[in-house]
Protein backbone atom coordinates (compact mmCIF):
# COMPACT_ATOMS: atom_id res chain seq x y z
CA UNK A 1 0.00 0.00 0.00
CA UNK A 2 1.76 3.17 -1.18
CA UNK A 3 1.05 6.40 0.65
CA UNK A 4 1.77 9.92 -0.47
CA UNK A 5 2.16 12.88 1.83
CA UNK A 6 -1.34 14.23 2.48
CA UNK A 7 -1.78 17.76 1.15
CA UNK A 8 -4.08 18.87 3.97
CA UNK A 9 -1.72 18.05 6.85
CA UNK A 10 0.70 21.01 6.65
CA UNK A 11 -2.09 23.67 6.56
CA UNK A 12 -3.77 21.84 9.46
CA UNK A 13 -0.55 21.94 11.51
CA UNK A 14 -0.19 25.67 10.79
CA UNK A 15 -3.73 26.48 11.87
CA UNK A 16 -4.14 24.15 14.87
CA UNK A 17 -0.62 24.06 16.32
CA UNK A 18 -1.73 25.76 19.55
CA UNK A 19 -4.37 23.07 20.16
CA UNK A 20 -1.96 20.26 19.39
CA UNK A 21 0.52 21.52 21.98
CA UNK A 22 3.60 19.92 20.46
CA UNK A 23 6.52 20.61 22.80
CA UNK A 24 9.83 19.23 24.03
CA UNK A 25 7.88 16.67 26.07
CA UNK A 26 6.08 15.32 22.99
CA UNK A 27 6.56 11.77 21.78
CA UNK A 28 5.18 11.59 18.24
CA UNK A 29 4.39 8.51 16.18
CA UNK A 30 3.50 8.70 12.49
CA UNK A 31 1.74 5.73 10.89
CA UNK A 32 3.78 6.08 7.69
CA UNK A 33 6.99 7.73 6.58
CA UNK A 34 5.13 10.17 4.24
CA UNK A 35 3.31 11.50 7.32
CA UNK A 36 6.64 11.84 9.13
CA UNK A 37 7.99 13.64 6.04
CA UNK A 38 5.37 16.35 6.67
CA UNK A 39 5.46 16.48 10.49
CA UNK A 40 9.24 16.48 11.01
CA UNK A 41 10.03 19.45 8.71
CA UNK A 42 7.03 21.33 10.12
CA UNK A 43 8.39 20.88 13.66
CA UNK A 44 11.88 21.92 12.57
CA UNK A 45 10.70 25.12 10.93
CA UNK A 46 7.89 26.15 13.30
CA UNK A 47 9.17 25.24 16.75
CA UNK A 48 12.23 26.76 18.38
CA UNK A 49 15.16 24.52 19.25
CA UNK A 50 14.01 24.12 22.88
CA UNK A 51 10.49 23.03 21.81
CA UNK A 52 11.44 20.23 19.42
CA UNK A 53 9.66 16.93 20.22
CA UNK A 54 11.50 14.48 22.45
CA UNK A 55 10.96 11.78 19.83
CA UNK A 56 9.43 11.62 16.39
CA UNK A 57 9.28 8.24 14.68
CA UNK A 58 7.29 6.38 12.10
CA UNK A 59 6.27 2.80 11.61
CA UNK A 60 5.89 1.18 8.21
CA UNK A 61 2.33 1.46 6.90
CA UNK A 62 2.26 -2.34 6.57
CA UNK A 63 2.83 -2.70 10.33
CA UNK A 64 0.11 -0.15 11.07
CA UNK A 65 -2.39 -2.38 9.28
CA UNK A 66 -1.16 -5.70 10.71
CA UNK A 67 -3.13 -7.80 13.15
CA UNK A 68 -0.35 -7.53 15.75
CA UNK A 69 0.72 -4.31 17.39
CA UNK A 70 4.19 -3.88 18.82
CA UNK A 71 3.96 -0.31 20.13
CA UNK A 72 3.68 0.14 23.93
CA UNK A 73 0.50 1.10 25.73
CA UNK A 74 0.09 4.75 26.79
CA UNK A 75 3.42 5.84 25.33
CA UNK A 76 2.83 8.55 22.69
CA UNK A 77 1.54 12.08 23.20
CA UNK A 78 0.68 12.52 19.51
CA UNK A 79 -0.10 10.04 16.76
CA UNK A 80 -0.62 10.94 13.10
CA UNK A 81 -2.42 8.37 10.94
CA UNK A 82 -4.14 8.00 7.60
CA UNK A 83 -7.01 5.53 7.39
CA UNK A 84 -7.19 2.57 5.05
CA UNK A 85 -9.98 2.26 2.48
CA UNK A 86 -10.96 -1.01 4.24
CA UNK A 87 -13.40 -0.46 7.15
CA UNK A 88 -12.24 -3.38 9.32
CA UNK A 89 -8.58 -2.41 8.91
CA UNK A 90 -9.31 1.23 9.71
CA UNK A 91 -11.20 0.42 12.93
CA UNK A 92 -8.43 -1.98 14.02
CA UNK A 93 -5.81 0.70 13.35
CA UNK A 94 -7.81 3.27 15.34
CA UNK A 95 -8.01 0.87 18.29
CA UNK A 96 -4.22 0.40 18.17
CA UNK A 97 -3.80 4.17 17.98
CA UNK A 98 -6.07 4.70 21.01
CA UNK A 99 -4.15 2.01 22.94
CA UNK A 100 -0.79 3.73 22.39
CA UNK A 101 -1.81 7.28 23.31
CA UNK A 102 -1.17 8.65 26.80
CA UNK A 103 -4.07 10.12 28.73
CA UNK A 104 -4.97 13.40 27.00
CA UNK A 105 -2.80 12.36 24.04
CA UNK A 106 -3.87 13.69 20.66
CA UNK A 107 -4.62 11.68 17.54
CA UNK A 108 -4.60 13.36 14.13
CA UNK A 109 -6.42 11.21 11.60
CA UNK A 110 -6.71 11.70 7.86
CA UNK A 111 -9.18 9.93 5.59
CA UNK A 112 -7.95 7.38 3.05
CA UNK A 113 -6.26 8.78 -0.01
CA UNK A 114 -8.08 6.65 -2.55
CA UNK A 115 -11.78 7.40 -3.01
CA UNK A 116 -11.73 10.86 -1.42
CA UNK A 117 -12.64 9.77 2.09
CA UNK A 118 -14.37 6.53 1.21
CA UNK A 119 -13.99 3.55 3.52
CA UNK A 120 -15.42 0.27 2.35
CA UNK A 121 -16.61 1.95 -0.86
CA UNK A 122 -18.81 4.47 0.97
CA UNK A 123 -18.31 8.04 2.12
CA UNK A 124 -17.99 7.85 5.91
CA UNK A 125 -18.50 10.26 8.74
CA UNK A 126 -14.89 10.55 9.89
CA UNK A 127 -15.88 11.48 13.46
CA UNK A 128 -18.19 8.45 13.84
CA UNK A 129 -15.51 6.13 12.48
CA UNK A 130 -12.93 7.47 14.96
CA UNK A 131 -15.42 6.96 17.78
CA UNK A 132 -15.63 3.28 16.75
CA UNK A 133 -11.90 3.11 17.48
CA UNK A 134 -12.47 3.95 21.16
CA UNK A 135 -12.50 7.74 21.27
CA UNK A 136 -15.22 9.42 23.32
CA UNK A 137 -18.33 10.35 21.31
CA UNK A 138 -18.60 14.07 20.78
CA UNK A 139 -14.89 14.68 21.47
CA UNK A 140 -13.70 14.23 17.88
CA UNK A 141 -13.26 17.40 15.84
CA UNK A 142 -13.24 17.30 12.03
CA UNK A 143 -12.01 20.29 10.04
CA UNK A 144 -11.86 20.80 6.29
CA UNK A 145 -8.55 22.20 5.13
CA UNK A 146 -9.69 22.87 1.57
CA UNK A 147 -7.74 19.91 0.23
CA UNK A 148 -9.50 17.39 2.47
CA UNK A 149 -10.68 16.68 5.97
CA UNK A 150 -8.49 16.24 9.02
CA UNK A 151 -9.82 14.93 12.33
CA UNK A 152 -8.25 15.26 15.73
CA UNK A 153 -9.28 13.77 19.04
CA UNK A 154 -7.94 13.60 22.55
CA UNK A 155 -7.81 10.36 24.52
CA UNK A 156 -10.09 10.72 27.55
CA UNK A 157 -11.02 8.40 30.34
CA UNK A 158 -13.76 8.57 32.96
CA UNK A 159 -11.53 10.47 35.37
CA UNK A 160 -10.66 13.23 32.91
CA UNK A 161 -14.19 14.15 31.81
Steps between C-alpha positions, in 0.01 A plus 500: 500500500676817382429823683572852388539796730150635565456853367270611782736418788742796480221766491332317790822510705536873428146581608459267800852491645389670823236231561741219423748626759808340348792569734831362623305244704320365192548145379362482146421192294411519131324203340704535180821665389314744266318633808833534681635680191238771563509513882878500552579797270200688641636455854849604391382820336219603737628409845806652663793276587385460863148391393595220261322170580684255723446230238347484156485162329301314242398142451462338160144528369493120467557464876228755574250277321623168643303290744778527760607822664847543643477857631472545880182596680459865606833609354441771236371853551414544131422252225448590134320243284328463166213253479482204266221469243402173676256555791616208717866597459427864580311419822777260609762768433300757699480260795879453488542877481273553803692231693836672445398855592564637849210647693410828327717396204393633162425299188502668159318285247471549126253323273623245246669640194318287246130575454505846659409391851327176412538202731357172383381668179280752683550857615532481879449741783861529615401593857269197538768268364758634748251449782479132397873483573443584868497879511228668705189593299473872447871561569619455141544817296502490119623799301515551125831640384386567144695204366324248724382429850719456805367369831657533840397351831634483851513176697272536803407268779226517762723690741587776254147592390 
